[in-house]
Every structure is written in C-alpha cells, then in structure tokens.
Amino acid sequence: MSKKNLYFIAIFGSFTLGLAPFAPEPHLFGKVRWVLGGAEGMAMKDWLDLLMHGAPFLLLFGLILYDMAMRLKSHKKQEVKNFREQRP
C-alpha cells in the first residue's frame, strides 16, 4: 500500500470515524473532556470507545511522525555522503 493511500485512509478515518457523531458535538471531544475532567464514572466501555474514536487520529499522528523520521534519516545520509565526497 502506498504512502498516499495510507494518508488518505488516516485522514478519511479521522474525519468520519474519529469525529462521528457530528451533532451536537463530536463524540471524541466529549470523551476527551470527560477524561480531562477527572474521568469519574468512566466504565471500561467508555475507555474502549475513546480508543476506537481516537485510533484514526493516532494512526495519522504516527504516520506523520514516521514520515518525518524517514525524511530526517534520508537527509542525514545525504549530508554524510556529501561530506565524504568533499574530503580530499
């Protein structure tokens, strides 16, 4: 699967599954607010619900971090190669 497809799946999932239901507010926002408020009364199903609605955002964030790390690694390799070519 190409990187472009992975990004499409992660973005599409974030905007559909991650934010559903949309009215009166996204479900994920309510769960995060509940956790930040102390998470009193949260049952296991609420934690799993938070994980399920947050998973597309975690995937997207992970893809972005991975892509940035690979670009940095590639950039470092190119710098080392250029440095070695410049040495007499």
N, CA and C of each residue as an Amber inpcrd file, in Angstrom:
protein
   264
   0.8550000  -1.1780000   0.0000000   0.0000000   0.0000000   0.0000000
   0.9000000   1.2400000   0.0000000   0.5800000   2.1750000  -0.8510000
   1.4160000   3.3590000  -0.9710000   1.1860000   4.3220000   0.2020000
   2.1500000   5.2110000   0.3790000   2.0730000   6.1910000   1.4570000
   0.8760000   7.1170000   1.2630000   0.5950000   7.4400000   0.0120000
  -0.5350000   8.3220000  -0.3010000  -1.8500000   7.6730000   0.1380000
  -1.9930000   6.3710000  -0.0960000  -3.2010000   5.6610000   0.3240000
  -3.3200000   5.6080000   1.8430000  -2.1970000   5.3970000   2.5310000
  -2.2330000   5.3630000   3.9890000  -2.6630000   6.7030000   4.5690000
  -2.1520000   7.7820000   4.0000000  -2.5590000   9.1030000   4.4610000
  -4.0390000   9.3460000   4.1900000  -4.5180000   8.9140000   3.0180000
  -5.9340000   9.0780000   2.6950000  -6.8040000   8.3200000   3.6880000
  -6.4430000   7.0860000   3.9950000  -7.2170000   6.2830000   4.9510000
  -7.2080000   6.9280000   6.3220000  -6.0450000   7.4030000   6.7630000
  -5.9450000   8.0180000   8.0850000  -6.7420000   9.3190000   8.1620000
  -6.6710000  10.1360000   7.1420000  -7.4100000  11.4100000   7.1460000
  -8.9080000  11.1590000   7.0280000  -9.2950000  10.2590000   6.1360000
 -10.7110000   9.9340000   5.9720000 -11.2770000   9.3370000   7.2590000
 -10.5130000   8.4320000   7.8740000 -10.9540000   7.8350000   9.1350000
 -11.0510000   8.8550000  10.2550000 -10.1260000   9.7880000  10.2830000
 -10.1450000  10.8100000  11.3300000 -11.3780000  11.6890000  11.2270000
 -11.7380000  12.0630000  10.0080000 -12.8750000  12.9580000   9.8340000
 -14.2230000  12.2500000   9.8870000 -14.2490000  10.9440000   9.6450000
 -15.5250000  10.2370000   9.6930000 -15.6750000   9.4620000  11.0000000
 -14.8620000   8.4450000  11.1880000 -14.9760000   7.6100000  12.3880000
 -14.5430000   8.3500000  13.6430000 -13.5060000   9.1620000  13.5240000
 -12.9700000   9.8500000  14.6910000 -13.8900000  10.9180000  15.2470000
 -14.6380000  11.5710000  14.3810000 -15.4830000  12.6770000  14.8340000
 -16.9720000  12.3260000  14.9000000 -17.3550000  11.1120000  14.4810000
 -18.7730000  10.7280000  14.5000000 -19.2500000  10.5030000  15.9270000
 -20.4660000  10.7350000  16.2780000 -21.4790000  11.5090000  15.5620000
 -21.1470000  12.9960000  15.6240000 -21.5630000  13.7270000  14.6220000
 -21.1570000  15.1200000  14.4650000 -22.0140000  16.1000000  15.2550000
 -23.2380000  15.7360000  15.5790000 -24.1380000  16.6660000  16.2730000
 -24.5480000  16.0630000  17.6060000 -24.6360000  16.7700000  18.6690000
 -24.4160000  18.1980000  18.8350000 -22.9260000  18.5560000  18.9150000
 -22.0640000  17.5990000  19.2440000 -20.6200000  17.8060000  19.2050000
 -19.9890000  16.4630000  18.8860000 -18.7770000  16.4570000  18.3240000
 -18.1130000  15.1840000  18.0640000 -17.9290000  14.3780000  19.3510000
 -18.1880000  13.0860000  19.2390000 -18.1520000  12.1860000  20.3810000
 -16.7790000  12.1850000  21.0560000 -15.7430000  12.2510000  20.2410000
 -14.3780000  12.2250000  20.7660000 -14.1150000  13.4180000  21.6810000
 -14.6230000  14.5940000  21.3060000 -14.4100000  15.7900000  22.1270000
 -15.0480000  15.6270000  23.5040000 -16.2270000  15.0390000  23.5380000
 -16.8980000  14.8070000  24.8100000 -16.1200000  13.8320000  25.6830000
 -15.5760000  12.7870000  25.0800000 -14.7920000  11.7920000  25.8360000
 -13.4960000  12.4150000  26.3620000 -12.8330000  13.2020000  25.5370000
 -11.5890000  13.8480000  25.9780000 -11.8850000  14.8290000  27.1060000
 -12.9550000  15.5690000  26.9870000 -13.3410000  16.5000000  28.0470000
 -13.6360000  15.7400000  29.3450000 -14.2590000  14.5810000  29.2070000
 -14.5640000  13.7470000  30.3690000 -13.2730000  13.2810000  31.0500000
 -12.3030000  12.8410000  30.2510000 -11.0170000  12.3930000  30.8050000
 -10.2880000  13.5550000  31.4690000 -10.2770000  14.7180000  30.8200000
  -9.5980000  15.8770000  31.4010000 -10.2820000  16.3730000  32.6630000
 -11.5630000  16.0650000  32.8040000 -12.3100000  16.4470000  33.9920000
 -12.1510000  15.4730000  35.1470000 -11.3310000  14.4570000  34.9790000
 -11.0850000  13.5160000  36.0550000 -11.5580000  12.1090000  35.7570000
 -12.3060000  11.9120000  34.7000000 -12.7730000  10.5950000  34.2530000
 -13.5890000   9.8630000  35.3130000 -14.2960000  10.6190000  36.1160000
 -15.1250000   9.9830000  37.1450000 -16.3300000   9.3210000  36.4940000
 -16.5530000   8.0890000  36.8450000 -17.6970000   7.3620000  36.3370000
 -17.4710000   6.7110000  34.9860000 -16.2630000   6.7680000  34.4700000
 -15.9950000   6.1320000  33.1700000 -15.8690000   4.6310000  33.3570000
 -16.6460000   3.9020000  32.5870000 -16.5750000   2.4450000  32.6060000
 -15.5920000   1.9820000  31.5310000 -15.3260000   0.6890000  31.5070000
 -14.4000000   0.1280000  30.5230000 -14.8870000   0.4040000  29.0960000
 -16.1990000   0.3380000  28.8810000 -16.7130000   0.5820000  27.5360000
 -16.4580000   2.0260000  27.0970000 -16.4210000   2.9580000  28.0420000
 -16.1210000   4.3510000  27.7030000 -14.6660000   4.5140000  27.2850000
 -13.7650000   3.8060000  27.9640000 -12.3560000   3.8550000  27.5960000
 -12.1310000   3.2230000  26.2180000 -12.8090000   2.0960000  25.9570000
 -12.6960000   1.4590000  24.6430000 -13.2950000   2.3550000  23.5510000
 -14.3790000   3.0320000  23.8760000 -14.9900000   3.9640000  22.9400000
 -14.0320000   5.1080000  22.6180000 -13.3550000   5.6100000  23.6240000
 -12.3530000   6.6620000  23.4230000 -11.2250000   6.1540000  22.5240000
 -10.7860000   4.9290000  22.7630000  -9.7280000   4.3380000  21.9410000
 -10.1840000   4.1750000  20.4920000 -11.4070000   3.7050000  20.2930000
 -11.9060000   3.4880000  18.9350000 -12.0730000   4.8060000  18.1600000
 -12.5690000   5.8290000  18.8350000 -12.7330000   7.1120000  18.1650000
 -11.3980000   7.8380000  17.9980000 -10.4360000   7.5440000  18.8550000
  -9.1330000   8.1890000  18.7710000  -8.1350000   7.4680000  17.8900000
  -8.4120000   6.2090000  17.5450000  -7.4670000   5.4150000  16.7530000
  -7.1180000   6.0420000  15.4050000  -8.0750000   6.5740000  14.6400000
  -7.6840000   7.1940000  13.3650000  -6.7380000   8.3780000  13.5420000
  -6.9280000   9.1430000  14.6140000  -6.0310000  10.2740000  14.8700000
  -4.6530000   9.7800000  15.2900000  -4.6150000   8.6910000  16.0680000
  -3.3270000   8.1080000  16.4520000  -2.5980000   7.5740000  15.2280000
  -3.3280000   6.9440000  14.3080000  -2.7290000   6.4510000  13.0730000
  -2.1660000   7.6040000  12.2500000  -2.9290000   8.6650000  12.1080000
  -2.4750000   9.8230000  11.3460000  -1.2370000  10.4480000  11.9860000
  -1.2570000  10.6170000  13.3020000  -0.1140000  11.1840000  14.0080000
   1.1140000  10.2830000  13.8600000   0.9180000   8.9730000  13.9610000
   2.0230000   8.0250000  13.7970000   2.6060000   8.0630000  12.4010000
   1.7430000   8.1560000  11.3890000   2.2250000   8.2530000  10.0150000
   3.0460000   9.5180000   9.7930000   2.5790000  10.6180000  10.3480000
   3.3080000  11.8880000  10.1980000   4.6700000  11.7990000  10.8790000
   4.7110000  11.2580000  12.0900000   5.9910000  11.1170000  12.7990000
   6.9450000  10.1820000  12.0560000   6.4160000   9.0660000  11.5510000
   7.2450000   8.1180000  10.8130000   7.8090000   8.7590000   9.5520000
   6.9630000   9.4640000   8.8250000   7.3970000  10.1270000   7.6020000
   8.4640000  11.1740000   7.8970000   8.2670000  11.9410000   8.9550000
   9.2660000  12.9470000   9.3260000  10.5860000  12.2930000   9.7110000
  10.5450000  11.1780000  10.4360000  11.7660000  10.4780000  10.8390000
  12.5040000   9.9280000   9.6260000  11.7680000   9.3760000   8.6700000
  12.4080000   8.8350000   7.4680000  13.0230000   9.9460000   6.6240000
  12.3490000  11.0860000   6.5400000  12.9110000  12.2140000   5.7870000
  14.1740000  12.7270000   6.4630000  14.1670000  12.8060000   7.7820000
  15.3450000  13.2560000   8.5200000  16.4980000  12.2790000   8.3340000
  16.1910000  10.9930000   8.3900000  17.2260000   9.9690000   8.2020000
  17.8170000  10.0590000   6.8010000  16.9640000  10.2490000   5.8120000
  17.4270000  10.3820000   4.4310000  18.2840000  11.6350000   4.2680000
  17.8610000  12.7160000   4.9000000  18.6070000  13.9650000   4.8210000
  19.9820000  13.8070000   5.4610000  20.0360000  13.1190000   6.6060000
  21.3200000  12.9070000   7.2850000  22.2520000  12.0610000   6.4220000
  21.7040000  11.0200000   5.7740000  22.5330000  10.1840000   4.9030000
  23.1020000  11.0010000   3.7470000  22.2960000  11.8680000   3.1890000
  22.7470000  12.7110000   2.0830000  23.8420000  13.6680000   2.5480000
  23.7080000  14.2130000   3.7630000  24.7470000  15.1030000   4.2940000
  26.0570000  14.3590000   4.4780000  25.9900000  13.1410000   5.0030000
  27.2050000  12.3490000   5.1980000  27.8380000  12.0360000   3.8490000
  27.0250000  11.6750000   2.8660000  27.5440000  11.3750000   1.5280000
  28.2240000  12.6050000   0.9270000  27.5870000  13.7680000   1.0480000
  28.1750000  14.9990000   0.5110000  29.4680000  15.3530000   1.2460000
  29.5260000  15.1260000   2.5530000  30.7130000  15.4050000   3.3300000
  31.8660000  14.5080000   2.8830000  31.5900000  13.2230000   2.6740000
  32.6180000  12.2910000   2.2610000  33.1430000  12.6040000   0.8590000
  32.2640000  13.0970000  -0.0150000  32.6940000  13.4430000  -1.3680000
  33.5660000  14.7040000  -1.3700000  33.3990000  15.5710000  -0.4070000
  34.1570000  16.8110000  -0.3600000  35.5370000  16.6220000   0.2360000
  35.7270000  15.5720000   1.0330000  37.0340000  15.3470000   1.6480000
  38.0570000  14.9440000   0.5960000  39.2980000  15.4280000   0.7610000
  40.3570000  15.0630000  -0.2190000  40.8430000  13.6500000  -0.0470000
